């Protein structure tokens, strides 16, 4: 069992949230709850974070048209305001 600190979530697991947003996601039950570590620190069990990522991947919508929907043309940009 491995414990991940906040600073490890983004580089190792791709979790893009800041501390405040992550706290809100935990309170809403949308992200695993952290465990208390010594010296006023918290961490997350790696297997729980991995399960959260797998659940997100399982619920993503497939691309319309499958893999053929990808093209080499760059995405359109909005006109400047």
N, C-alpha and C positions, 0 to 999 in steps of 0.2 A: 504494500500500500504506500503510495507516494502522496505527499501533500504539496500543493502548488500555492505559492504566495501570489498576491495580486500582480506583482511585477512580472510574473511568469505567464499569466493568462494570455496576454496578447502575443508575445513572441513564440511561445510553445504551442498554444492551442488556437490562436487566431480570434480570441474573444476581444472585440473592439471597444468594450464599454469603459467609461471612466468610473471612478469609485462611486460617485453619487448615483449614476444610472444603474450600476450593478447592484447597489443597495436597494434601489427601487424595484428592480427585477426580482431580487431575493424576497422582498416583502410581499410582492404580488404572486409569489410562487412560480415565477417564470425562469428561475435559475437556481441551482442547488445552493443550499444554505452553507455558509462557511462554518468552520470549527474554530474555537478560540485557541490561540497559541500563546506561549509565554511572552512577556514583555509587550502587552497590548497589541498583539498582532493576530491576524486571522489567516486562515488558509482553506483551500478547498481540496477535497479528496479527488485525486486525478480520475479515478474510475467514474465518479459521479459527473464530472465535467465531460468526460468522454461520452457517457451515456446521454447527456444533454445535447452534445453535438450530433450524435447518431440519430437522436429523435428529431432534431431540426432537419437533418438531411433526409430522413424518411418522409417528412411532410412537405418537402419542397414540390413545387409544381413542375411537371415536365415541360420542356420547350415545345412550343407548337411546331409541328412538322418534324420533331425529333432532331437528330444531329444535323440534318440538312438546313435547319433554321439558322445555323451559324454561317456567317459569310465573311468575306475578307474586307468588306467595306466598313469604314469607320462609322461609329454612331453619329447621328445628326446632333448638332449643337443648337442651342437656343440663340436667337438673335440677341445682340446686346440691347440693354434697356436704355 
